[in-house]
Structures are given as C-alpha cells and as structure tokens.
Amino acid sequence: MRTLLLVVALMSGSSAMAQPPAAIDSALAAYGRGEWAVARKAFTRLAREGVPAAQYNLAVMQLRDEVPQPNPCEALKLMTRAANGGFVTAMFGLGQMHELGQAGLRVDLVEANRWYLQAARAGSVDSQVAIATAFYLGRGAAKDAAQAAHWYRVAAQGGDVGAMYIYASMVEAGDGVERDLKEARYWYAVAARNGDEAAPGKVQELDAKLGAPAS
C-alpha cells in the first residue's frame, strides 16, 4: 500500500491552478528542513483559507504524528475537505483511510472504492490501479473483469509498470477483454522496457507463438 506523502498544489486536479503554489512550496521546504512547527503553521493558515493542498498536507502530518497532540478526527476532516475541494491526491488518501481503517474509521472497502473510483476518473494512476484490483478480485466491489481490464489499461497508459504487465496478461488470456496476442506482446514489451523482470520472458514467449523474430 502506497504511503501518503506531502504534495505540492500542482499535483492536484484543475483546482490547483487557483491555489498559491509558492506558499505551499515554502511550507514544504520548511517541512523538508525538519521545521515541522513552521510548516504546520503555514499549512494551518492556508487550510483555513480553503486551500485543498494545505488541508491534505496538514492531514498527513496529523496521521504521521508530526503535530502536537495528533487528532485522527481532525485528520479525517481535513482530508475530506481537501477531497471535496477537488484535490485528487486527497481522494486517493481517503480511499486508503477507509481501506485500512485509519483515523478511527472502520474498514470499509465499498467506501474506499467509491473514493478510488472518483480519483481514478480524475486521473490518479494509483487510484486506477486500486479500483482495477478491486474489480479484478471482487474486493469491495462485484467482480468485473471488463472493468478491471479497463482501469488496468488506463493505469498502464499512465505509466504504472505493474498495470502494464497485468493488462498484458488479461489481453493474452482474453480475460475481460478480447484476446489479442499482438496487443499483449506490445504491453509486455512496454513493461519490459520499464523494468518489469518477468516481461522479457513473456515477450519471447509471444514472439514464438506469433512467429515473430525475437527483439
């Protein structure tokens, strides 16, 4: 499971452009220097002004116990405000919180997937992988190989190497998508170029099946 990280405003959705990235950058720089009190003060001010990136970052500091008297309920409140404000990373963060039962929440995979799907539609590659896996395994969602294949493909197009390999295997098997060895070979090759250790062997295997020269 991906660890929540502090982020700059420009990593959110379109609402980020209306936010003050310079102020967020300054707070993040203070955080990076270990000046947590300074960062916390800046994030708190910006959060009160309604800046979703600051709300998200302050929530992460709460969850990491990097503030005096961490308050899980406050972390949840801040994360929710940021997500409702259009901050895509916070949508993914809320999904994780519901999936893991953080901040006093009970584990709720259905609610986690609701946020993952919202973030996936907004362009979060991590969320695209998460919702694809939920559909593939039937984890908090009805099993749906077609939806799983769709989201793995979108995540693969977004650069996720694991998604490249999984989508290739689904296309190779005709699992949730029309069987197409040439397309499967293409995605295995992309995964191989991006460092997947098993993918080169699959490229060679499909080259043999397709009668193509080894690359």
ABEGO torsion letter per residue (X at the ends): XBBBBBBBAAABBAAAAABBAAAAAAAAAAAAAGBAAAAAAAAAAAAAAGBAAAAAAAAAAAAAGABBGBBAAAAAAAAAAAAAAGBAAAAAAAAAAAAAGBGGBBBBAAAAAAAAAAAAAAGBAAAAAAAAAAAAAGBGBBBBAAAAAAAAAAAAAAGBAAAAAAAAAAAAAGBGBBBBAAAAAAAAAAAAAAGBAAAAAAAAAAAAAAGBBBX
